[in-house]
Amino acid sequence: MGYEFDFSSVLTDQYIDWLISGVRITLLLTAGAWIIAFVIAVVLAVLRATNFRPAVWLVAVFVEVHQNIPLLVQVLFWYFAMPELLPEAWRDWLVRNNSEFILAMIAIAMCTAAYMSEALRSGLRAVPVTQYEAGRSFGFNYLQTMSYIVVPQALRLSVPPMVNHSLLLFKNTSIAMAIGVHELTYQTRQIDSDTFRTFEVFLVATGLYLVLSFIIMFVGNLIERRFSMGTR
Amino acid sequence: MLEIVQNNWTLLLVGQYPAGPLGGIVATLLLAIAGLALAFPFAILLAVARLSPYRWVNWPATAVVNIVRGMPFLMVIFWSYFALPILIGRPLSGFWTLVGALVLYESAYLAEIIRAGIQALPRGQEEAARSLGFGYFRTLTFVILPQALYNSLPALIGQFVSLIKETSLGYVISVNEFTYAASQLNSQLLVRPVEVFSILAITYFIVCFALTQSARWVEQRIARTRQGKSSGMQIQTNPLATEPMP
């Protein structure tokens, strides 16, 4: 192929600025969505563990709905349909405060929360009941048994799937470009249509995504090793 | 909402099909099926290569899997969009561009599922086949893969659901599929986004939920069959024991 690579026309100061701001938004989106997702996931997992029928059922519906609809459709729904359902004042506030970013963050967080709550739940279920019984027979009450014995073990067991979902969350932030959030994929396309240096700019962007993904995988591995219980 | 479906069900079902390109939910399903079917052979090769004891075989396979796992699917779609026509030397329709992206991306994920299936088999299976005189490839094709693929069937159905969900990203490069059809409908009707996107979400939900439920059913069935098999094996092995039990 007679294609001459020319990275210099892509890596000018202006375009490097665009790429950096893209990475910044991608990371902000990842961090914001992760925190929201984790909080919701913990609440969902706790609700599901209560054995209170309506709560369990509600959590199950939440999880199934968010796992069986494409994330893009959820993002589009939040962006196009949700503002119509919100009160006027909220809508104005959203429009004034970068609604794309906020709505994309909520959509991605809700979807990830469904997966994370399942990870936490399977961690809880994997702790043998005898651990709970042993705790109780030592004289701990329900809350003490849960917080000192069951939950710490459950969290350790759910570290690997949580790391996996964090990586997926990071990659899924690219979907936010569909509603015009200026994250890395969006900026890449902008530079592409500015310079027509398609291969160069996509190579750079892919490299950036890979580096960030590998950092997440590496940190995830460290955490997994730190918290692994050993095989028994 | 019903009246929108009544007036536009052909667009949502098959797109502009007889007059134009196939679209709608039918195209979404065809995309997912084509992607899965074409990714499968590559996935098996990758899985087997990753388990190879030779470093020059398993190292490149591991690298491919990790690189693909580190890329957002949208990036893979754009690569397929720009690079595939150049690689094969002629323009490609949106449908096959998306299939190309799905094959590349899903090969890596399917490979991990198949690898896990192979690793979950007891080592005795391979040892038995080898000691019966089977070579490496015959052991793989007649003993290991049939069992590994059967056992990973639930995970494979789950991955098919992922494929269906991933085809929605074809929307970004204007591939005629279900999400694209709905967004066309949305810009036609203009003032009814809640209804249009609800129809879109509900339809995806019905299709994907039915499949995930069937995956769960298959999983239970497989678990039951395996239990039956293992108890059957015990009965068979006892009469063959030559050593008297202590």
Interface residues (C-beta under 8 A of the other chain):
Chain A: M1 Y3 E64 V65 Q67 N68 I69 P70 L71 L72 V73 Q74 L76 F77 F80 A81 E84 L85 L167 K171 N172 T173 S174 I175 M177 A178 T185 T188 R189 T198 F199 F202 A205 T206 Y209 L210 S213 F214 M217
Chain B: N66 I67 R69 G70 M71 P72 F73 L74 M75 F78 W79 F82 A83 I86 V161 I164 K165 E166 S168 L169 Y171 V172 T179 S183 N186 P193 V194 V196 F197 S198 L200 A201 Y204 F205 C208 F209 T212
